[in-house]
Amino acid sequence: MLYSPRIMVPARESAERIVRKIQSRGHLAYFAGGCVRDALLGIEPKDYDVATDARPDDLRQIFPRSHGVGAHFGVIIVNDDGHDVEIATFREDGDYGDGRRPDRVTFAGAKQDAQRRDFTVNGLFFNPATGEVIDFVDGRRDLETGTLRAIGDPRQRFEEDHLRLMRAVRFATVNGFKIEPRTWDAVCAMAHRISGISVERVRDEFVRILLSPNRIEGFDLLSDSGLMSEIIPEILDLRGCRQPPQFHPEGDVFVHTRLMLSLLPADASLPLILSVLLHDIGKPATATFDEEVGRIRFNGHAELGAEMAERILRRLKFSNAVIEAAVAGVANHMRFMHVQEMRASRLKRFMARETFPDELQLHRVDCAGSHGMLENYEFLVAKQEEFANEPLIPSRLVTGHDLIALGFDPGPEMGRLLTEIMNLQLEGELSTREEALQWAERHAASAAEVETE
């Protein structure tokens, strides 16, 4: 059953006041697009857009403090009680010369405005004064059946705005829509056109797909449509990259990566998702067959993968913070094999890193998506509980000034000595400043004896 669009939220109250004010001047005014779609699906809209037959000059008279964001397209922004509401005059679009925006627009009626939009589920209007849904494109029927359908000719809709190719996948992923066959055929046929859109806009749609709890559906749609080959073609190189069956019974690297994505928690962070997506990106280039033991090896794939991941994420213009965190996950994912062999000091340093929680989840799904052996994961979870009552990296017991006071000269040897004292502190062998100073004095005495021999 569809959600009643009458439930009030503060942003909606602001939008309703704006609609009523426009209607009071004798104009048509409706909620438009995504806010109508979301409300009918039972999702609280993040913001509200208004469409009207009032021309921009009329709107500026009604809302003197408004500001224009697209005068060429008849769009203004009105702030009401802290909420920005976009108001657009009904229009028809001319040719799209750049594959993103129309070269010209003609002000028109509500029906023409609905028919210029991308998908039927986004072509609905709602009149908050009467509770009426205005539907010129059979969008409500498609909402009820969970169908994503381009309005009119799908190829024309995508020709007008190539970013709609990514939006189709995003709506299907986030809202659980099934893309109807003609629309899907057009996405596949025109996927290469996405390369003409700015990388930032493509990246933003890609991120919204990956952050959806239904991300595996988005991954499949991107891969099957040809869009992935325009965004991260390296992912498709994972297809057919065989792995040792004794460790990876699930299949090739592509199947393994897909399975890992499906095992992530719904609220996984963006760096974690990206590190899972790219953790084995270096395997195709490092694959060899060890004749001596009769198995496939990928020596150095984590190191090469980290380099490749950084290049890919910089190409997509992710922020430095996201890149650094995701690359750390790729670079470190093989180190988890050896955690039970680490000295306590090394283990605590390993676990104290800011990226460790995400890396631990990457390790979990890496194992669960392959051989299923979770001993190292369970070991680290137990260590987290064991170390929970004290800082993993406590304050130093002694400093360089303390060692200078004992007669040590500044330099590399002092640095090594401070590191060893911290190691002993982390391992519980030194627990007080006095113990640390006594240990340093013994070290100095031993070093002096060696020098006199």
Order of alpha helices (4+ residues) and beta strands (2+ residues): alpha-beta-alpha-beta-alpha-beta-beta-beta-beta-beta-alpha-beta-beta-alpha-beta-alpha-alpha-beta-alpha-alpha-alpha-alpha-alpha-alpha-alpha-beta-beta-alpha-alpha-alpha-alpha-alpha-alpha-alpha-alpha
